[in-house]
Amino acid sequence: MDRYLKSAEASKFLGISSSSLWELKSTKVLEAGKHWIYVTGKPRSNVLFIIDKIRQWQIDMTKYIES
């Protein structure tokens, strides 16, 4: 089961700054519905980050960079 966290909790868990996390979201590196969601399903609601999917993205990017 995926874990959903607010940005402050997510950034601590993932080892990146909160501003970096928001930058990844705003530049669409992290995909809506895959890496993050709107809590109410509406654009002005709070955002939750899907930790397990973002961690997998970190792993995949590390492998890509190192290959």
CHARMM internal coordinates of N, CA and C (Angstrom, degrees):
IC EDIT
DIST 1 N 1 CA 1.4604
DIST 1 CA 1 C 1.5280
ANGL 1 N 1 CA 1 C 109.43
DIST 1 C 2 N 1.3071
ANGL 1 CA 1 C 2 N 115.73
DIHE 1 N 1 CA 1 C 2 N 133.66
DIST 2 N 2 CA 1.4633
ANGL 1 C 2 N 2 CA 120.63
DIHE 1 CA 1 C 2 N 2 CA -179.10
DIST 2 CA 2 C 1.5236
ANGL 2 N 2 CA 2 C 111.33
DIHE 1 C 2 N 2 CA 2 C -69.93
DIST 2 C 3 N 1.3301
ANGL 2 CA 2 C 3 N 115.53
DIHE 2 N 2 CA 2 C 3 N 149.10
DIST 3 N 3 CA 1.4617
ANGL 2 C 3 N 3 CA 121.99
DIHE 2 CA 2 C 3 N 3 CA 176.59
DIST 3 CA 3 C 1.5244
ANGL 3 N 3 CA 3 C 108.95
DIHE 2 C 3 N 3 CA 3 C -104.49
DIST 3 C 4 N 1.3095
ANGL 3 CA 3 C 4 N 116.13
DIHE 3 N 3 CA 3 C 4 N 132.93
DIST 4 N 4 CA 1.4566
ANGL 3 C 4 N 4 CA 123.17
DIHE 3 CA 3 C 4 N 4 CA -178.77
DIST 4 CA 4 C 1.5222
ANGL 4 N 4 CA 4 C 108.15
DIHE 3 C 4 N 4 CA 4 C -114.43
DIST 4 C 5 N 1.3453
ANGL 4 CA 4 C 5 N 116.28
DIHE 4 N 4 CA 4 C 5 N 125.04
DIST 5 N 5 CA 1.4651
ANGL 4 C 5 N 5 CA 120.07
DIHE 4 CA 4 C 5 N 5 CA -178.39
DIST 5 CA 5 C 1.5202
ANGL 5 N 5 CA 5 C 111.30
DIHE 4 C 5 N 5 CA 5 C -132.05
DIST 5 C 6 N 1.3321
ANGL 5 CA 5 C 6 N 115.63
DIHE 5 N 5 CA 5 C 6 N 152.53
DIST 6 N 6 CA 1.4616
ANGL 5 C 6 N 6 CA 121.25
DIHE 5 CA 5 C 6 N 6 CA 171.93
DIST 6 CA 6 C 1.5312
ANGL 6 N 6 CA 6 C 108.46
DIHE 5 C 6 N 6 CA 6 C -68.67
DIST 6 C 7 N 1.3210
ANGL 6 CA 6 C 7 N 116.37
DIHE 6 N 6 CA 6 C 7 N 164.28
DIST 7 N 7 CA 1.4673
ANGL 6 C 7 N 7 CA 120.42
DIHE 6 CA 6 C 7 N 7 CA -172.18
DIST 7 CA 7 C 1.5315
ANGL 7 N 7 CA 7 C 113.91
DIHE 6 C 7 N 7 CA 7 C -58.59
DIST 7 C 8 N 1.3185
ANGL 7 CA 7 C 8 N 118.43
DIHE 7 N 7 CA 7 C 8 N -42.50
DIST 8 N 8 CA 1.4717
ANGL 7 C 8 N 8 CA 120.17
DIHE 7 CA 7 C 8 N 8 CA -178.58
DIST 8 CA 8 C 1.5257
ANGL 8 N 8 CA 8 C 111.18
DIHE 7 C 8 N 8 CA 8 C -63.20
DIST 8 C 9 N 1.3305
ANGL 8 CA 8 C 9 N 116.39
DIHE 8 N 8 CA 8 C 9 N -44.14
DIST 9 N 9 CA 1.4662
ANGL 8 C 9 N 9 CA 120.63
DIHE 8 CA 8 C 9 N 9 CA 178.52
DIST 9 CA 9 C 1.5223
ANGL 9 N 9 CA 9 C 111.05
DIHE 8 C 9 N 9 CA 9 C -67.64
DIST 9 C 10 N 1.3303
ANGL 9 CA 9 C 10 N 115.85
DIHE 9 N 9 CA 9 C 10 N -42.18
DIST 10 N 10 CA 1.4641
ANGL 9 C 10 N 10 CA 121.36
DIHE 9 CA 9 C 10 N 10 CA -178.82
DIST 10 CA 10 C 1.5253
ANGL 10 N 10 CA 10 C 111.04
DIHE 9 C 10 N 10 CA 10 C -62.84
DIST 10 C 11 N 1.3183
ANGL 10 CA 10 C 11 N 117.10
DIHE 10 N 10 CA 10 C 11 N -43.75
DIST 11 N 11 CA 1.4621
ANGL 10 C 11 N 11 CA 119.65
DIHE 10 CA 10 C 11 N 11 CA -178.32
DIST 11 CA 11 C 1.5266
ANGL 11 N 11 CA 11 C 111.25
DIHE 10 C 11 N 11 CA 11 C -63.84
DIST 11 C 12 N 1.3251
ANGL 11 CA 11 C 12 N 117.76
DIHE 11 N 11 CA 11 C 12 N -39.81
DIST 12 N 12 CA 1.4684
ANGL 11 C 12 N 12 CA 120.47
DIHE 11 CA 11 C 12 N 12 CA 176.98
DIST 12 CA 12 C 1.5278
ANGL 12 N 12 CA 12 C 110.76
DIHE 11 C 12 N 12 CA 12 C -64.01
DIST 12 C 13 N 1.3114
ANGL 12 CA 12 C 13 N 116.59
DIHE 12 N 12 CA 12 C 13 N -46.14
DIST 13 N 13 CA 1.4563
ANGL 12 C 13 N 13 CA 121.32
DIHE 12 CA 12 C 13 N 13 CA -178.53
DIST 13 CA 13 C 1.5277
ANGL 13 N 13 CA 13 C 111.75
DIHE 12 C 13 N 13 CA 13 C -62.63
DIST 13 C 14 N 1.3474
ANGL 13 CA 13 C 14 N 116.08
DIHE 13 N 13 CA 13 C 14 N -40.10
DIST 14 N 14 CA 1.4657
ANGL 13 C 14 N 14 CA 121.22
DIHE 13 CA 13 C 14 N 14 CA -175.95
DIST 14 CA 14 C 1.5304
ANGL 14 N 14 CA 14 C 113.62
DIHE 13 C 14 N 14 CA 14 C -85.96
DIST 14 C 15 N 1.3264
ANGL 14 CA 14 C 15 N 116.60
DIHE 14 N 14 CA 14 C 15 N -12.57
DIST 15 N 15 CA 1.4581
ANGL 14 C 15 N 15 CA 119.97
DIHE 14 CA 14 C 15 N 15 CA 178.97
DIST 15 CA 15 C 1.5160
ANGL 15 N 15 CA 15 C 114.19
DIHE 14 C 15 N 15 CA 15 C 77.09
DIST 15 C 16 N 1.3404
ANGL 15 CA 15 C 16 N 117.01
DIHE 15 N 15 CA 15 C 16 N 26.42
DIST 16 N 16 CA 1.4671
ANGL 15 C 16 N 16 CA 121.02
DIHE 15 CA 15 C 16 N 16 CA 176.08
DIST 16 CA 16 C 1.5246
ANGL 16 N 16 CA 16 C 108.48
DIHE 15 C 16 N 16 CA 16 C -128.84
DIST 16 C 17 N 1.3151
ANGL 16 CA 16 C 17 N 116.34
DIHE 16 N 16 CA 16 C 17 N 159.90
DIST 17 N 17 CA 1.4636
ANGL 16 C 17 N 17 CA 119.08
DIHE 16 CA 16 C 17 N 17 CA -179.50
DIST 17 CA 17 C 1.5263
ANGL 17 N 17 CA 17 C 110.24
DIHE 16 C 17 N 17 CA 17 C -70.87
DIST 17 C 18 N 1.2977
ANGL 17 CA 17 C 18 N 114.61
DIHE 17 N 17 CA 17 C 18 N 156.69
DIST 18 N 18 CA 1.4535
ANGL 17 C 18 N 18 CA 120.53
DIHE 17 CA 17 C 18 N 18 CA 177.50
DIST 18 CA 18 C 1.5315
ANGL 18 N 18 CA 18 C 110.29
DIHE 17 C 18 N 18 CA 18 C -61.81
DIST 18 C 19 N 1.3332
ANGL 18 CA 18 C 19 N 116.71
DIHE 18 N 18 CA 18 C 19 N -39.21
DIST 19 N 19 CA 1.4728
ANGL 18 C 19 N 19 CA 119.90
DIHE 18 CA 18 C 19 N 19 CA 179.44
DIST 19 CA 19 C 1.5278
ANGL 19 N 19 CA 19 C 111.27
DIHE 18 C 19 N 19 CA 19 C -64.95
DIST 19 C 20 N 1.3263
ANGL 19 CA 19 C 20 N 117.37
DIHE 19 N 19 CA 19 C 20 N -36.48
DIST 20 N 20 CA 1.4690
ANGL 19 C 20 N 20 CA 120.47
DIHE 19 CA 19 C 20 N 20 CA 176.35
DIST 20 CA 20 C 1.5248
ANGL 20 N 20 CA 20 C 110.95
DIHE 19 C 20 N 20 CA 20 C -65.46
DIST 20 C 21 N 1.3086
ANGL 20 CA 20 C 21 N 116.32
DIHE 20 N 20 CA 20 C 21 N -39.58
DIST 21 N 21 CA 1.4560
ANGL 20 C 21 N 21 CA 121.11
DIHE 20 CA 20 C 21 N 21 CA 178.68
DIST 21 CA 21 C 1.5311
ANGL 21 N 21 CA 21 C 110.37
DIHE 20 C 21 N 21 CA 21 C -62.54
DIST 21 C 22 N 1.3305
ANGL 21 CA 21 C 22 N 116.98
DIHE 21 N 21 CA 21 C 22 N -45.92
DIST 22 N 22 CA 1.4716
ANGL 21 C 22 N 22 CA 120.79
DIHE 21 CA 21 C 22 N 22 CA 178.30
DIST 22 CA 22 C 1.5202
ANGL 22 N 22 CA 22 C 111.14
DIHE 21 C 22 N 22 CA 22 C -65.96
DIST 22 C 23 N 1.3174
ANGL 22 CA 22 C 23 N 117.88
DIHE 22 N 22 CA 22 C 23 N -35.31
DIST 23 N 23 CA 1.4709
ANGL 22 C 23 N 23 CA 121.33
DIHE 22 CA 22 C 23 N 23 CA 177.32
DIST 23 CA 23 C 1.5278
ANGL 23 N 23 CA 23 C 110.33
DIHE 22 C 23 N 23 CA 23 C -64.27
DIST 23 C 24 N 1.3277
ANGL 23 CA 23 C 24 N 117.67
DIHE 23 N 23 CA 23 C 24 N -43.19
DIST 24 N 24 CA 1.4632
ANGL 23 C 24 N 24 CA 121.08
DIHE 23 CA 23 C 24 N 24 CA 177.07
DIST 24 CA 24 C 1.5251
ANGL 24 N 24 CA 24 C 110.84
DIHE 23 C 24 N 24 CA 24 C -61.16
DIST 24 C 25 N 1.3229
ANGL 24 CA 24 C 25 N 116.62
DIHE 24 N 24 CA 24 C 25 N -36.94
DIST 25 N 25 CA 1.4609
ANGL 24 C 25 N 25 CA 120.63
DIHE 24 CA 24 C 25 N 25 CA 177.64
DIST 25 CA 25 C 1.5218
ANGL 25 N 25 CA 25 C 110.97
DIHE 24 C 25 N 25 CA 25 C -69.26
DIST 25 C 26 N 1.3286
ANGL 25 CA 25 C 26 N 117.02
DIHE 25 N 25 CA 25 C 26 N -49.13
DIST 26 N 26 CA 1.4698
ANGL 25 C 26 N 26 CA 120.69
DIHE 25 CA 25 C 26 N 26 CA -174.41
DIST 26 CA 26 C 1.5249
ANGL 26 N 26 CA 26 C 112.86
DIHE 25 C 26 N 26 CA 26 C -68.01
DIST 26 C 27 N 1.3240
ANGL 26 CA 26 C 27 N 117.77
DIHE 26 N 26 CA 26 C 27 N -27.88
DIST 27 N 27 CA 1.4647
ANGL 26 C 27 N 27 CA 120.86
DIHE 26 CA 26 C 27 N 27 CA 177.95
DIST 27 CA 27 C 1.5280
ANGL 27 N 27 CA 27 C 111.81
DIHE 26 C 27 N 27 CA 27 C -90.34
DIST 27 C 28 N 1.3352
ANGL 27 CA 27 C 28 N 115.04
DIHE 27 N 27 CA 27 C 28 N 5.31
DIST 28 N 28 CA 1.4664
ANGL 27 C 28 N 28 CA 123.11
DIHE 27 CA 27 C 28 N 28 CA 176.24
DIST 28 CA 28 C 1.5295
ANGL 28 N 28 CA 28 C 113.99
DIHE 27 C 28 N 28 CA 28 C 64.89
DIST 28 C 29 N 1.3256
ANGL 28 CA 28 C 29 N 116.42
DIHE 28 N 28 CA 28 C 29 N 20.62
DIST 29 N 29 CA 1.4644
ANGL 28 C 29 N 29 CA 120.45
DIHE 28 CA 28 C 29 N 29 CA 170.08
DIST 29 CA 29 C 1.5272
ANGL 29 N 29 CA 29 C 107.99
DIHE 28 C 29 N 29 CA 29 C -66.06
DIST 29 C 30 N 1.3298
ANGL 29 CA 29 C 30 N 115.20
DIHE 29 N 29 CA 29 C 30 N -43.66
DIST 30 N 30 CA 1.4590
ANGL 29 C 30 N 30 CA 120.56
DIHE 29 CA 29 C 30 N 30 CA 172.56
DIST 30 CA 30 C 1.5220
ANGL 30 N 30 CA 30 C 107.62
DIHE 29 C 30 N 30 CA 30 C -89.82
DIST 30 C 31 N 1.3147
ANGL 30 CA 30 C 31 N 116.33
DIHE 30 N 30 CA 30 C 31 N 127.92
DIST 31 N 31 CA 1.4546
ANGL 30 C 31 N 31 CA 121.87
DIHE 30 CA 30 C 31 N 31 CA -173.11
DIST 31 CA 31 C 1.5301
ANGL 31 N 31 CA 31 C 112.74
DIHE 30 C 31 N 31 CA 31 C -89.23
DIST 31 C 32 N 1.3359
ANGL 31 CA 31 C 32 N 114.60
DIHE 31 N 31 CA 31 C 32 N 138.40
DIST 32 N 32 CA 1.4629
ANGL 31 C 32 N 32 CA 121.43
DIHE 31 CA 31 C 32 N 32 CA 175.86
DIST 32 CA 32 C 1.5275
ANGL 32 N 32 CA 32 C 109.55
DIHE 31 C 32 N 32 CA 32 C -61.46
DIST 32 C 33 N 1.3195
ANGL 32 CA 32 C 33 N 115.49
DIHE 32 N 32 CA 32 C 33 N 134.58
DIST 33 N 33 CA 1.4612
ANGL 32 C 33 N 33 CA 120.44
DIHE 32 CA 32 C 33 N 33 CA 179.32
DIST 33 CA 33 C 1.5088
ANGL 33 N 33 CA 33 C 114.27
DIHE 32 C 33 N 33 CA 33 C 83.98
DIST 33 C 34 N 1.3197
ANGL 33 CA 33 C 34 N 116.86
DIHE 33 N 33 CA 33 C 34 N -23.01
DIST 34 N 34 CA 1.4675
ANGL 33 C 34 N 34 CA 121.33
DIHE 33 CA 33 C 34 N 34 CA 177.81
DIST 34 CA 34 C 1.5239
ANGL 34 N 34 CA 34 C 110.80
DIHE 33 C 34 N 34 CA 34 C -101.16
DIST 34 C 35 N 1.3349
ANGL 34 CA 34 C 35 N 116.43
DIHE 34 N 34 CA 34 C 35 N -47.30
DIST 35 N 35 CA 1.4654
ANGL 34 C 35 N 35 CA 122.21
DIHE 34 CA 34 C 35 N 35 CA -176.93
DIST 35 CA 35 C 1.5268
ANGL 35 N 35 CA 35 C 113.16
DIHE 34 C 35 N 35 CA 35 C -107.48
DIST 35 C 36 N 1.3150
ANGL 35 CA 35 C 36 N 117.32
DIHE 35 N 35 CA 35 C 36 N -19.32
DIST 36 N 36 CA 1.4638
ANGL 35 C 36 N 36 CA 121.18
DIHE 35 CA 35 C 36 N 36 CA -179.88
DIST 36 CA 36 C 1.5183
ANGL 36 N 36 CA 36 C 109.64
DIHE 35 C 36 N 36 CA 36 C -155.79
DIST 36 C 37 N 1.3404
ANGL 36 CA 36 C 37 N 115.40
DIHE 36 N 36 CA 36 C 37 N 158.92
DIST 37 N 37 CA 1.4605
ANGL 36 C 37 N 37 CA 121.70
DIHE 36 CA 36 C 37 N 37 CA 178.87
DIST 37 CA 37 C 1.5239
ANGL 37 N 37 CA 37 C 110.92
DIHE 36 C 37 N 37 CA 37 C -138.91
DIST 37 C 38 N 1.3414
ANGL 37 CA 37 C 38 N 115.11
DIHE 37 N 37 CA 37 C 38 N 156.24
DIST 38 N 38 CA 1.4526
ANGL 37 C 38 N 38 CA 121.08
DIHE 37 CA 37 C 38 N 38 CA 166.10
DIST 38 CA 38 C 1.5188
ANGL 38 N 38 CA 38 C 106.62
DIHE 37 C 38 N 38 CA 38 C -83.41
DIST 38 C 39 N 1.3149
ANGL 38 CA 38 C 39 N 117.59
DIHE 38 N 38 CA 38 C 39 N 130.55
DIST 39 N 39 CA 1.4628
ANGL 38 C 39 N 39 CA 122.06
DIHE 38 CA 38 C 39 N 39 CA -175.61
DIST 39 CA 39 C 1.5302
ANGL 39 N 39 CA 39 C 111.77
DIHE 38 C 39 N 39 CA 39 C -59.01
DIST 39 C 40 N 1.3335
ANGL 39 CA 39 C 40 N 116.91
DIHE 39 N 39 CA 39 C 40 N -43.51
DIST 40 N 40 CA 1.4674
ANGL 39 C 40 N 40 CA 119.75
DIHE 39 CA 39 C 40 N 40 CA -178.64
DIST 40 CA 40 C 1.5225
ANGL 40 N 40 CA 40 C 112.28
DIHE 39 C 40 N 40 CA 40 C -95.81
DIST 40 C 41 N 1.3131
ANGL 40 CA 40 C 41 N 117.02
DIHE 40 N 40 CA 40 C 41 N -2.35
DIST 41 N 41 CA 1.4564
ANGL 40 C 41 N 41 CA 120.25
DIHE 40 CA 40 C 41 N 41 CA -176.26
DIST 41 CA 41 C 1.5176
ANGL 41 N 41 CA 41 C 112.89
DIHE 40 C 41 N 41 CA 41 C 81.89
DIST 41 C 42 N 1.3255
ANGL 41 CA 41 C 42 N 116.66
DIHE 41 N 41 CA 41 C 42 N 8.02
DIST 42 N 42 CA 1.4696
ANGL 41 C 42 N 42 CA 121.54
DIHE 41 CA 41 C 42 N 42 CA 179.77
DIST 42 CA 42 C 1.5219
ANGL 42 N 42 CA 42 C 109.68
DIHE 41 C 42 N 42 CA 42 C -119.03
DIST 42 C 43 N 1.3398
ANGL 42 CA 42 C 43 N 117.13
DIHE 42 N 42 CA 42 C 43 N 143.89
DIST 43 N 43 CA 1.4726
ANGL 42 C 43 N 43 CA 121.70
DIHE 42 CA 42 C 43 N 43 CA -174.01
DIST 43 CA 43 C 1.5193
ANGL 43 N 43 CA 43 C 116.96
DIHE 42 C 43 N 43 CA 43 C -55.17
DIST 43 C 44 N 1.3039
ANGL 43 CA 43 C 44 N 119.22
DIHE 43 N 43 CA 43 C 44 N -27.75
DIST 44 N 44 CA 1.4697
ANGL 43 C 44 N 44 CA 119.32
DIHE 43 CA 43 C 44 N 44 CA -177.51
DIST 44 CA 44 C 1.5137
ANGL 44 N 44 CA 44 C 113.28
DIHE 43 C 44 N 44 CA 44 C -93.82
DIST 44 C 45 N 1.3206
ANGL 44 CA 44 C 45 N 117.35
DIHE 44 N 44 CA 44 C 45 N 8.39
DIST 45 N 45 CA 1.4634
ANGL 44 C 45 N 45 CA 119.77
DIHE 44 CA 44 C 45 N 45 CA -179.34
DIST 45 CA 45 C 1.5283
ANGL 45 N 45 CA 45 C 110.68
DIHE 44 C 45 N 45 CA 45 C -87.07
DIST 45 C 46 N 1.3055
ANGL 45 CA 45 C 46 N 115.37
DIHE 45 N 45 CA 45 C 46 N 172.63
DIST 46 N 46 CA 1.4602
ANGL 45 C 46 N 46 CA 121.19
DIHE 45 CA 45 C 46 N 46 CA 176.59
DIST 46 CA 46 C 1.5261
ANGL 46 N 46 CA 46 C 110.15
DIHE 45 C 46 N 46 CA 46 C -64.67
DIST 46 C 47 N 1.3214
ANGL 46 CA 46 C 47 N 114.94
DIHE 46 N 46 CA 46 C 47 N 158.17
DIST 47 N 47 CA 1.4636
ANGL 46 C 47 N 47 CA 122.30
DIHE 46 CA 46 C 47 N 47 CA -179.96
DIST 47 CA 47 C 1.5201
ANGL 47 N 47 CA 47 C 109.20
DIHE 46 C 47 N 47 CA 47 C -111.17
DIST 47 C 48 N 1.3136
ANGL 47 CA 47 C 48 N 116.28
DIHE 47 N 47 CA 47 C 48 N 139.99
DIST 48 N 48 CA 1.4594
ANGL 47 C 48 N 48 CA 122.40
DIHE 47 CA 47 C 48 N 48 CA 169.60
DIST 48 CA 48 C 1.5124
ANGL 48 N 48 CA 48 C 108.35
DIHE 47 C 48 N 48 CA 48 C -118.01
DIST 48 C 49 N 1.3227
ANGL 48 CA 48 C 49 N 115.82
DIHE 48 N 48 CA 48 C 49 N 138.72
DIST 49 N 49 CA 1.4588
ANGL 48 C 49 N 49 CA 121.83
DIHE 48 CA 48 C 49 N 49 CA 179.70
DIST 49 CA 49 C 1.5246
ANGL 49 N 49 CA 49 C 109.25
DIHE 48 C 49 N 49 CA 49 C -98.45
DIST 49 C 50 N 1.3205
ANGL 49 CA 49 C 50 N 116.11
DIHE 49 N 49 CA 49 C 50 N 138.60
DIST 50 N 50 CA 1.4607
ANGL 49 C 50 N 50 CA 122.52
DIHE 49 CA 49 C 50 N 50 CA -176.99
DIST 50 CA 50 C 1.5324
ANGL 50 N 50 CA 50 C 106.74
DIHE 49 C 50 N 50 CA 50 C -93.66
DIST 50 C 51 N 1.3196
ANGL 50 CA 50 C 51 N 114.50
DIHE 50 N 50 CA 50 C 51 N 97.50
DIST 51 N 51 CA 1.4537
ANGL 50 C 51 N 51 CA 123.28
DIHE 50 CA 50 C 51 N 51 CA -169.05
DIST 51 CA 51 C 1.5315
ANGL 51 N 51 CA 51 C 113.40
DIHE 50 C 51 N 51 CA 51 C -58.34
DIST 51 C 52 N 1.3085
ANGL 51 CA 51 C 52 N 117.37
DIHE 51 N 51 CA 51 C 52 N -46.04
DIST 52 N 52 CA 1.4651
ANGL 51 C 52 N 52 CA 119.97
DIHE 51 CA 51 C 52 N 52 CA -175.84
DIST 52 CA 52 C 1.5237
ANGL 52 N 52 CA 52 C 111.73
DIHE 51 C 52 N 52 CA 52 C -64.25
DIST 52 C 53 N 1.3269
ANGL 52 CA 52 C 53 N 117.26
DIHE 52 N 52 CA 52 C 53 N -36.21
DIST 53 N 53 CA 1.4676
ANGL 52 C 53 N 53 CA 121.21
DIHE 52 CA 52 C 53 N 53 CA 179.16
DIST 53 CA 53 C 1.5284
ANGL 53 N 53 CA 53 C 110.87
DIHE 52 C 53 N 53 CA 53 C -71.72
DIST 53 C 54 N 1.3172
ANGL 53 CA 53 C 54 N 116.67
DIHE 53 N 53 CA 53 C 54 N -38.02
DIST 54 N 54 CA 1.4675
ANGL 53 C 54 N 54 CA 119.88
DIHE 53 CA 53 C 54 N 54 CA 178.77
DIST 54 CA 54 C 1.5240
ANGL 54 N 54 CA 54 C 110.21
DIHE 53 C 54 N 54 CA 54 C -69.68
DIST 54 C 55 N 1.3214
ANGL 54 CA 54 C 55 N 117.34
DIHE 54 N 54 CA 54 C 55 N -39.36
DIST 55 N 55 CA 1.4722
ANGL 54 C 55 N 55 CA 120.62
DIHE 54 CA 54 C 55 N 55 CA 176.97
DIST 55 CA 55 C 1.5271
ANGL 55 N 55 CA 55 C 109.77
DIHE 54 C 55 N 55 CA 55 C -60.76
DIST 55 C 56 N 1.3336
ANGL 55 CA 55 C 56 N 117.35
DIHE 55 N 55 CA 55 C 56 N -42.24
DIST 56 N 56 CA 1.4655
ANGL 55 C 56 N 56 CA 120.42
DIHE 55 CA 55 C 56 N 56 CA 178.09
DIST 56 CA 56 C 1.5232
ANGL 56 N 56 CA 56 C 110.45
DIHE 55 C 56 N 56 CA 56 C -63.89
DIST 56 C 57 N 1.3386
ANGL 56 CA 56 C 57 N 117.61
DIHE 56 N 56 CA 56 C 57 N -37.84
DIST 57 N 57 CA 1.4676
ANGL 56 C 57 N 57 CA 121.82
DIHE 56 CA 56 C 57 N 57 CA 176.17
DIST 57 CA 57 C 1.5352
ANGL 57 N 57 CA 57 C 109.50
DIHE 56 C 57 N 57 CA 57 C -61.75
DIST 57 C 58 N 1.3420
ANGL 57 CA 57 C 58 N 117.65
DIHE 57 N 57 CA 57 C 58 N -42.37
DIST 58 N 58 CA 1.4661
ANGL 57 C 58 N 58 CA 120.78
DIHE 57 CA 57 C 58 N 58 CA 177.70
DIST 58 CA 58 C 1.5300
ANGL 58 N 58 CA 58 C 110.49
DIHE 57 C 58 N 58 CA 58 C -60.55
DIST 58 C 59 N 1.3131
ANGL 58 CA 58 C 59 N 116.95
DIHE 58 N 58 CA 58 C 59 N -43.20
DIST 59 N 59 CA 1.4676
ANGL 58 C 59 N 59 CA 121.55
DIHE 58 CA 58 C 59 N 59 CA 179.32
DIST 59 CA 59 C 1.5215
ANGL 59 N 59 CA 59 C 110.22
DIHE 58 C 59 N 59 CA 59 C -63.69
DIST 59 C 60 N 1.3281
ANGL 59 CA 59 C 60 N 116.13
DIHE 59 N 59 CA 59 C 60 N -47.52
DIST 60 N 60 CA 1.4689
ANGL 59 C 60 N 60 CA 120.29
DIHE 59 CA 59 C 60 N 60 CA -178.97
DIST 60 CA 60 C 1.5223
ANGL 60 N 60 CA 60 C 111.74
DIHE 59 C 60 N 60 CA 60 C -61.99
DIST 60 C 61 N 1.3413
ANGL 60 CA 60 C 61 N 117.82
DIHE 60 N 60 CA 60 C 61 N -41.81
DIST 61 N 61 CA 1.4615
ANGL 60 C 61 N 61 CA 120.91
DIHE 60 CA 60 C 61 N 61 CA 178.78
DIST 61 CA 61 C 1.5267
ANGL 61 N 61 CA 61 C 111.18
DIHE 60 C 61 N 61 CA 61 C -66.30
DIST 61 C 62 N 1.3052
ANGL 61 CA 61 C 62 N 117.11
DIHE 61 N 61 CA 61 C 62 N -38.33
DIST 62 N 62 CA 1.4618
ANGL 61 C 62 N 62 CA 120.59
DIHE 61 CA 61 C 62 N 62 CA 177.59
DIST 62 CA 62 C 1.5277
ANGL 62 N 62 CA 62 C 110.48
DIHE 61 C 62 N 62 CA 62 C -61.93
DIST 62 C 63 N 1.3112
ANGL 62 CA 62 C 63 N 116.41
DIHE 62 N 62 CA 62 C 63 N -45.67
DIST 63 N 63 CA 1.4842
ANGL 62 C 63 N 63 CA 120.63
DIHE 62 CA 62 C 63 N 63 CA 178.06
DIST 63 CA 63 C 1.5172
ANGL 63 N 63 CA 63 C 110.68
DIHE 62 C 63 N 63 CA 63 C -61.99
DIST 63 C 64 N 1.3301
ANGL 63 CA 63 C 64 N 117.22
DIHE 63 N 63 CA 63 C 64 N -43.27
DIST 64 N 64 CA 1.4552
ANGL 63 C 64 N 64 CA 121.66
DIHE 63 CA 63 C 64 N 64 CA -179.33
DIST 64 CA 64 C 1.5363
ANGL 64 N 64 CA 64 C 110.64
DIHE 63 C 64 N 64 CA 64 C -62.24
DIST 64 C 65 N 1.3187
ANGL 64 CA 64 C 65 N 116.40
DIHE 64 N 64 CA 64 C 65 N -47.06
DIST 65 N 65 CA 1.4707
ANGL 64 C 65 N 65 CA 121.54
DIHE 64 CA 64 C 65 N 65 CA -178.73
DIST 65 CA 65 C 1.5262
ANGL 65 N 65 CA 65 C 110.85
DIHE 64 C 65 N 65 CA 65 C -62.96
DIST 65 C 66 N 1.3088
ANGL 65 CA 65 C 66 N 117.62
DIHE 65 N 65 CA 65 C 66 N -38.80
DIST 66 N 66 CA 1.4541
ANGL 65 C 66 N 66 CA 122.00
DIHE 65 CA 65 C 66 N 66 CA -175.59
DIST 66 CA 66 C 1.5365
ANGL 66 N 66 CA 66 C 114.25
DIHE 65 C 66 N 66 CA 66 C -84.71
DIST 66 C 67 N 1.3312
ANGL 66 CA 66 C 67 N 116.44
DIHE 66 N 66 CA 66 C 67 N -6.36
DIST 67 N 67 CA 1.4732
ANGL 66 C 67 N 67 CA 117.71
DIHE 66 CA 66 C 67 N 67 CA -179.39
DIST 67 CA 67 C 1.5218
ANGL 67 N 67 CA 67 C 111.65
DIHE 66 C 67 N 67 CA 67 C -91.82
END
COOR INIT
IC SEED 1 N 1 CA 1 C
IC BUILD
